[in-house]
């Protein structure tokens, strides 16, 4: 029996609507504070946007090498609290998910580290609802590759020096026609980009646009095919046969719906395989995982497969998931009740000359 995945609707945009309202409010408050002469990376902004330093951060920093301490000091001086608060993971109602840790940057240390560990600057959500609902900056010895929420290769999410990164770097594509990528006139725009992509030498921006619309429609297999991302028979069975589901079909579908499929080959460069996610409901150490592997490395073709592994290594979400700011802008007019972000989104759109 086939699994029916309906097209994206305004109901599906609820989590995005919540984030849009939060980001809009943060942007408005930031502009007022900057107009009044506040330092964007100063202590006042930390208080304003709910960030605090862990009491042991400075003590932990003493274990870094001299170069490591200099880099940490430099990073802390350029960490923008508004960016961290805007991009930090949120639950559907806008609250911070408990116990979430985001890795920001790593530093050389004198403190002996076990294999693959480094000292990381991290941003931590509250552990309990009764705790202060703030983001805490701290240092911790962690194995970076075991964490999906890693922003060291996406510094524009927190570092004011990189806040103006181009859409090529943020999204992996330039020149998207964002006006044709909302919920309105979807069938018309789908036909438009289908025709453009049928031409020889179709532009990457048109291919990505078609990919996004196909994902919105739930046509994830067609979206994968646009960029030569093969789905193995085990994954196809999972999508189409309920007897093979085990509660994994929906996580798989959502991963394909929100993946930046056009970035998969680059994300795998230099590796044989990368885990994208674990499938749920697995109590055993070796878990079935959605893996990105090479189908034909020489031709740059990748595939998705299911593999069982006890390794905790996984690909950073920023390397393979679609960035939320792309959806915030393209769905801006559909996010009813988030006028704050709509205005902000239009300003952000005009600020990017490479769009």
Secondary structure, DSSP 4 states (H G I P E B T S, - for coil): -PPP-PPP-GGGGHHHHHHHHHHHHHHHHHHHHHHTT--TTSHHHHHHTTEEE-TTHHHHHTTB-HHHHHHHHHHHHHB-HHHHHHHS---TTSPPPTT-EEEEEEE-BSS---TTEEEEEEEE--SSTTS---EEEEEEEEEGGG-S-B-TT-GGGTBGGGTT--HHHHHS-S---GGGSSSTTHHHHHHHHHHHHTSTT--HHHHHHHHHHHHHHT-HHHHHHHTT-EE-HHHHHHHH-GGG-TT-HHHHHHHHHTB-GGGHHHHHTT-SEEEEEEPSS--SSSEEEEEEEEEETTTTEEEEEEEEE-------HHHHBPPHHHHHHHTGGG-TT-HHHHHHHHHHHHH-TT-
